[in-house]
Amino acid sequence: MKYRVEITPTAEAEVEEAFDYIYSKSPQNAEKWRKGLYDVAATLDRFPEGCSFALENDSVDFDVRQKLYGRYRILFTVMNHRVIVLHVRHAARRAMESEEL
């Protein structure tokens, strides 16, 4: 079964924030990074339940999974044949609190 992948405005803003930081260091790498991240997120349309639970999963009453892309975690939930990308965070950052999700 194929899922529809949706990216929240919050996650899109986080992608752009990371892109801006990478761009300040290397414009070419920033473009490549952003395209790669969206390509990886698009692969969640098939078998997203195969991804591991995120650290944040224990602090909320819905499933939060993660897909890794380099040093970034794509945090998402699955509901009603949809994959909803909630956040994109650098892996070195602390786990999110329940109210942040």
QUIVENFEN-V212442 format. One line per field, one symbol per residue. phi: phi as a letter, one per 40 degrees, with the letter a starting at -180 (. if undefined). burial: b if it has 24 or more other C-alpha atoms within 12 Angstrom, else e. Layout:
phi=???
burial=???
This chain:
phi=.cbccbbcdcccccccccddcccccadccccccccccccccccccbfcccccccdcdcbbcbcbbbbcbfcbbccabbafgbbbccabbccccccccdccc
burial=eeeebbbeeebbebbbebbeeeeeeeeeeeeebbeebbebbbbbbeebbebebbebeeeeeebbbbbbbeebbbbbbbeeeebbbbbbbbeeeebbeeeeb
